[in-house]
Amino acid sequence: MHALKRTLSILTFLLGSAACAQQNLTLCAAALQESSYRPEDTWAMLAGQGKDGWLFGRGDYSTGSTLNYSKEVLRELSETFKAQGIQLVIVDVPSRLLLSQQHLDMERLVPFNADRIRNTYADLHDELNEIGIIAPNLLEDGFKYTQGPYFQKTDHHWTTEAAKHVAGLIAAEIKKLPAYAEMQKTEYTLESKPLGNNGSYARMANNICNTTFPDETINVYTAVPKTEGDLLSGDEPDVVLLGTSFSHRREFTTDDTFPEALKFELQTDVLNAAVEGGMSFGAMESYLMSDSYKNHKPKVIVWENNFYMGELSNVWALWRMIPLARGGCSDQVTYKGQGDLKSRTTIALPDNLKIEPGSALKLNFSDLKATDFQLGLDYGTDVMNMQQSRTWRIPNNGEFYLQLARPQPIQEIQLNFYRPDISGQYEVSICKMK
C-alpha cells in the first residue's frame, strides 16, 4: 500500500512538473518595443512583468491629467445638464499601477512617481467637485479596499468585485439627491456566474512572445427583477450610464457588472449606453445624438472614464458635446451654405459675419467616412486648429457640432481630412444653440 502511495505521489509530481515546464510566463524583450505592436494595439503595450503572473502596461504608468483649460468648459457642460434637471456623476477609474504596487517585481521595476499620480488624481477630483460634479475619490478608497485585487492580473480592467464595490459607492451618492425619491423603483436581486476573460495584456504577451498566460476567471454579476412584470412600464430609466469597456464588454468576455450592480444598489433601472473601445467621449457623443436623449431627459448621467487616458482635459471634444447636450441649433441661423466635399476643403464665409455668444458651428457630411479631420477656424489674425474624431464604434449620421467659444468674425473654415478618398457634399450652418 505504501509503495502504491509513493508511486502515485511521484506520478503527481512528474505531471505537475511537466505542466510547469510547458508554461511560458516570461515576457520577451520584443513585448516592450512599440514596433512589435500593430497601431491599433499600442494602447495595450506592455511595460513590464510583475510577480505571481502579473503584467503591467504602458498605460498603467500614466500620470493622468487635471482639467487645466477644460475646467470652465466642463463646468458649462455640467450646468447645461443641470438646466435640464440632470446631475452629472463622474466615475474616474483610478490608477491600476498604484492600486497594484504589491505585485510589482522590484528587480524589474520601471520607475514611477507615486506621489505625482496620487496628487494629480486628488487635484482632478477636487476640481470636479468644485464645478458641481459628483466625483468620489476612488483612488483613496481603493487604498482601503480589502476584498481582493482591485484590478485583474493580466488585463487592464478592474475586477468585477471592485466594479461591484464602486457601484455601491456611486449609488450612495445618487441616493443623497432629491431626484432619487422620484425614480421608479424595481426590486432586484444580484446573481453571478463565472466566465473566462482573455486579458488584454496576456493577449499581447502571448501573441508577441508565444507565452502561455492563461485566461482569468471572473464572476460576472447581473441584476434580476424579483417580479417578472417589474420592467414592463415602458418608462425610460432615469439613470443613464455612459462609459467604456469598464462598463460594457463583449469582445473577449461578456461583462456588464458595473451597471448591473448599480441597478441592484439603486433598486431602479439603469440605461447602459457604454461603448466598448469608445474611450471617454464615444458613449457621451452617441447618447447625446440619440432619440433616447432627445425624447427623455434622465435625472442622473453617470459618466465612467479612465484616469490614465487624461481625456477630461480635451477641450475640443467638450466643445462638441455642449451643443448636443443643448439640443443642437435653434431657429436662429446666422449663416447657411453647402458645397463639394474633398479631403481638403476651404469654406469662405461672408465678410464681418457676426458670431454671437452661445453660437455653434454645424457641419453635415454626405460621405460617412468623414470622421477624422483637422478643423481650422481662420479669424484673420490667427487660425484655431482642432483635431476632430468620431470613433467607428458609434453610429455616424455625418453631423458634427462645435461650440464657437470665441464670439469673433470667422473668415473661413478649413477642413483637412486624414484619408484621401473623401468626396460628396457638405452643409454648414452657424446658429444660436437651443
Order of alpha helices (4+ residues) and beta strands (2+ residues): alpha-beta-beta-alpha-beta-alpha-alpha-alpha-beta-alpha-beta-beta-alpha-beta-alpha-alpha-beta-alpha-beta-beta-beta-beta-beta-beta-beta-beta
